[in-house]
Amino acid sequence: MQELLDRNRDVEQTIKRNIVSLRVSEDLFDDLANGDEDLSTLARELESSIKNGVPTHMTDRAFHYTTAIEYPFTHEPYLFTRYGNGTYPVWYGSTTLEATLYETAYHMMVSESKIEDLNEVIYRERAVYDIHCRALLVDLVGKEKEFSQLIGNDYDFTQQIASRLHKEGHPGLIAPSARLAGGENAVVFNKSVLDDSTLNCYLSYAFDPQSKRVRVEREPGVELLVVEFG
């Protein structure tokens, strides 16, 4: 384990955080108003009066922070993931847009493929946020050549690494992407090293269960990338 954890990287850069979202906002008060437009309008006016005096950029900034940074640290139970065993929070991002597209497309394919008798194309919408990261992270990039478990589908090895680093107080690590050769992912345990979240773009994903392909669009109708899993 010592030779695996013998290198650090001083990170100060933008990390891409790719999460489920909507291109077009819905009326958040529609369920409460039961379709009554007058009640919905009143609710929006009350919300506006409460926020009166708070600059729009401040409310936007708070929303982006909560959505793109804070959520994994405040919602239990914590997820069982490559570097998370469910007992502590883990925040994931990628150093490039391409890497985060491959990572999220793969996990969409795995998740949707669990649906029995799935024959039709499944559509999902997501958003990518730019997050500033400033931290000294344990650097595992390149170590996958000797430790293939870093990019395998058995998470026991990687969870052991993360559990130790979290217990010892490390803020996180930089890991090789398991879905894109040369891609890099940031794995963060301490949200204090993340800030300045801004919206980068919205994305639409279309998963075809027959071909095992995920089509990604940044602009509706304009193909950005097609990810295929054999």
N, C-alpha and C positions, 0 to 999 in steps of 0.2 A: 504493500500500500504506500510505503514511503516514496518510492520512485514515481508513483502515479501522481502524488500530491506535492511534487518538489518544485513547482513553478507557479508564480503568480503573474497576473497582468493588471497593471494600473489602468483602469478603464475610466475614461471621461468622454462619452459619446452618446449619440442618439440610438435608442433601441426601439425596434418596432414591436408593438403589442397589438395582436390581431384577435378581436373578440366578436361575439355574436352581437348584432345591432340591426337597425332598420334604416333604409335609405330615407324613407318618408316618415316623419313623426306622426303618431296616432294621437287622437284626442284622449289624454290621460284621464279625463273626467267622464268619459262616455259611459263607462260601466256604472258609475255612481249616479248619473243623471237618467239612466234608463232611456236614452234617446231623446230626452226633453232638452231641446236646444236652449231654452231660457235658463234652466238649471245649470247647464254646462257653461253658458256665458257668465252666469253669476259666480260660479266656482272659479272661473278664470280671472274674473275681476277681483275676487277676494284674494286669490293668490298674488295678483299683481300689487294689491294694496299692502300686503304683508311684506313684499319685496321692495316696496317703494323706498327710494333713497339708496338702494344697493346698485352700483354700476353693473351693467349687463356683462362686461368682460369678467367681473368678479364671480358672478353666478355661473357663467360658462366655464370659467377656470375650475371652480369647485366641482361642477358636474363632471368635467373631463377627468379630474383627479380621482373622484370617487369611482367612476366607471372604469378607467384604464389602469389605475394603480391600486387603490385601496381594497377592492372587492375580495381578492384571494386572501387577504390578511384578516378580514373581519367576518367571514362567513364560514361557520363550521357546519357539518364536519368537513375537515380538510380532505381534499381529493387524493385518491390513490393514483399516482402518476410515476413517470420514469424516475424522478428524483424526490418523490413524496410518498411516504408510507401512511399518510392519513393522520399523523400526530402533530404536524406542524405545517404552517402555510408555505406555499411555494408559488412564486410569480415567474412566468415564462415570457420571454421575448426573443426576437432574433435580430442579428446585426444588420440584415438586409431584408428588403421586401420579398425578394425571391425565396429566401429561406423560410420566411413565415408563411408564404403561400403553400409551399410544399408540405410543411408541417401540419397546417390546419386542414389542407385538402385530404391528407392521409387520414387524419383522425375523423373527419367527416365521413370518409368512405367506410372506415371501420364501424363507426357508430350506426350509420344508416343501413349497413349490410346485415345488422342483427335483426332487422325487421323481416318477419317471415313473408314469403311469397311477394317480395318487392319486385315490381316489374316496371314501374314508371319512374321518370326522372324526378329527383328531389331537388328543390330549390331552397337555398338558405342565403341570408344576407348578413354581412359582417362589416366591421369598421377597423381600420388600422390607425393607431395612435403613435405619435412620436414621443418617446419618454427619455428624458435626460437621465443618464446613469453615471454616478461618480463613486467608484469603489475599487478597492483592491480585491480582485477576485481570483480564486484558484483556477488555473488555466489547464484544462484537460484536452484542448484542441491538439490533434496530432497523436495523442496517446491511444486512439482507437486502433492504430496500426499494431500495437502490442497487446492492447486490452480490447478485444473485439466486443466484449460484453457492453461497452459504452454505447454501442449503436445496435445492440441486439434487442429482441422483443421480450426477453426475460429481464424484468426490472429489479430483481433481487440485488444484483451487484451494485447498480447505480444508487439504489435506495440506501445501501450500507454506507456508501461514500457520503451521500447527502446528510444522512442521519448523524454521522460523525462530525461533519463540518458545521451543521446547525448546532449541535450540542456544544462544540468548542467556540461558538460565537462568530464564525466567519459569516460575512454578509451574503456570500453566494459563490457562484462559479461560472466559468465560460466553458460550454460543452460543444462537442462536434454534433452537427445535425445528423440524425439517423435517416432522414428522408431526402437530403440533398448533399451530395458529395462536395466537400469544401464549405458547406454552410456552418454557421455558428449560432448557438443559442445562449442567451443569458438566463441563468437560473438564480433567482434572488430570494433570500430568506428574510431580509431586513428591509422594510419599505422606506427607511430613512435615507437610503442611497438613491431613491428614485424621486424625480420631481419634474416640473415644467411639462405637463402633458398637453399636447395639442393634437387635434384631429388631422390626420394625413389624408385619408380617402375612405370612401365607401366601396364595398366589393359585393358582387353577387356570385354565388357558387351554384353550379348545376351538376349533380352527381347522377351518372347513368349507370345503374346497377348491372346492366348487361355487358357493357364494355369496360367497366371498372375505371371510368375516366371522370375527372372533375374539370369542368370548364369554368374558368374564372374571368369575370368581366369587371372592369373598373368603371367604364361607361356602359349603360344599358345597350346591349346589342353589339358591343365592340369587344372582341376576344382579347384578353390580356395574356392568358396562359392556359394551356391544357396539361393537366397532370394525369398520367396514366400509371396504374398499378397492376402489374401482371398477376 
